[in-house]
Amino acid sequence: MPLSLQVQGCIETFLADHDLGSLYREYNWDQDTWENGFSEMRKLEVDLTMAAKNGCLTRGHIIRVARWGRLRNIKRIQCPENIRIALYAGDNLTEYSNIDCSMPLRLLRETIKGIGPTYLSKVLMFSRPQLYAAIDTRLVRTFGNGDKSIEGHGWLSLAVKNYGHGWYIPEYQSSWPGEYDTWIAILHHIAQLCNTSGHKCPHPDQYISIGLRKQGIWIVADIETALFSYASKRVKKEL
């Protein structure tokens, strides 16, 4: 999906003002820090990637992702014990140019009940991090239309809601799930800019040693990690 010149310009300004490598190293979610090699994220990626390459996730995988993300009501999740999924059909660059990134979200939504956009996208991210990444409320508040407390960057035509029980991404807004394609296009664009400019990703050594990443090469999940770190600072600053 081609990005508008306006969004491309906004991205270039953002990259000039922020060091993605530093933001990546500053990521912090429960036990996951750069210093400990993003230990829980790494385990989830290893397991879900292997399962997705074999064409089948399990209910256990979905529950683990939900627990990692601190889903409020895990008991609401309903899905089969085995979930067929087709995410690996070719090399990453060629396949990205020929796929609708929101389609897997739609297919998973038909099979898995009790989770919304955020957790469906997390499942995709851990299953194939070269092509897919998570999108959550912090990212939408920061890079989407924002909310009453935060002015968003406007890269995405997405909004969030909070009726007193926590923020969420409404699935009924007309721009969902289509804007997930835009989000992935943004992450691919940033990764390409970083990789062609020689700005290397400071992956934890553990990611390199077990073959999850190539030394210094950014993929979309890495970019999302850095942007989530930035969004978290923005959100906390406004609390």
C-alpha positions, -999 to +999 in steps of 0.1 A: +000+000+000+016+033-011+017+060+016+007+096+009+035+121+005+022+139+036+025+108+058+060+101+043+070+136+052+057+133+087+076+100+092+109+116+079+104+144+104+098+120+132+129+100+124+150+131+123+138+140+158+139+106+174+165+078+177+147+045+170+176+025+183+174+042+217+136+038+218+140+001+209+164-004+238+141+015+262+111-009+255+097-022+288+067-045+292+066-066+324+096-090+322+105-079+287+134-055+285+163-051+261+187-061+290+171-095+294+168-101+257+130-095+256+127-130+271+089-135+270+085-120+236+113-142+223+097-174+236+063-164+221+079-156+188+098-189+187+068-210+195+042-192+174+065-188+144+072-225+144+035-233+147+025-209+120+050-223+096+033-257+102+000-240+094-017-244+128-019-224+160-035-237+192-058-223+218-028-224+241-009-200+219-038-175+219-041-177+257-003-172+262-005-141+240-035-128+260-017-133+293+015-117+280-005-086+269-025-086+302-059-090+287-085-081+313-109-111+309-091-141+294-120-164+303-140-147+275-118-162+249-135-188+228-118-207+200-110-242+187-081-262+201-065-260+167-066-229+145-056-233+108-036-204+096-017-197+063+009-170+068+039-185+050+037-187+013+068-170+000+097-147+008+089-117+029+094-088+004+077-105-025+048-117-004+042-083+012+038-067-022+010-091-030-010-095+002-038-078+020-024-076+055-058-071+071-071-104+056-055-126+083-072-104+109-106-110+094-100-148+092-087-150+128-117-129+140-141-155+125-124-182+145-114-165+178-140-147+200-133-127+230-103-107+217-103-076+195-079-058+171-050-054+196-047-091+204-055-104+170-026-082+157-003-095+185-010-131+174+000-122+138+031-104+150+044-133+170+035-157+141+053-138+114+072-107+127+087-099+093+053-091+078+030-083+107+031-062+139+009-053+167-013-023+169-027-013+203-044+017+220-012+034+229+000+034+193-034+045+180-036+073+206-002+085+196-001+079+158-038+079+150-064+105+157-054+108+193-079+115+222-088+143+245-055+141+264-031+134+235-029+150+200-020+121+176+005+124+148-023+116+123-005+089+104-036+067+108-073+073+104-081+054+136-095+063+169-098+047+204-126+048+230-127+046+268-160+043+286-144+039+320-132+003+316-100+010+297-090+020+262-099-001+232-099+001+194-136-001+182-140-026+154-171-008+142-152+023+129-152+024+091-114+026+089-110-008+106-095-032+096-083-014+064-061+009+084-041-021+096-028-023+061-017+014+064+000+007+097+020-022+083+029-001+053+042+026+077+063+001+095+077-014+063+085+021+051+104+030+083+122-003+083+133+003+047+145+039+055+165+027+084+181-003+066+190+017+035+205+045+056+227+022+077+208+029+109+212-005+125+187-022+149+204-030+183+189-065+186+195-084+218+223-109+213+198-137+220+177-128+190+208-131+167+222-163+183+190-183+177+184-169+142+153-148+149+170-117+134+198-108+111+224-085+127+213-049+125+184-054+101+151-038+111+119-057+105+083-044+111+080-060+145+112-042+156+099-008+144+067-014+163+087-022+194+105+012+191+073+031+184+055+014+213+083+027+235+077+062+223+039+059+226+042+047+261+062+078+271+036+100+254+007+083+272+023+083+306+033+119+303-003+129+298-017+108+327 
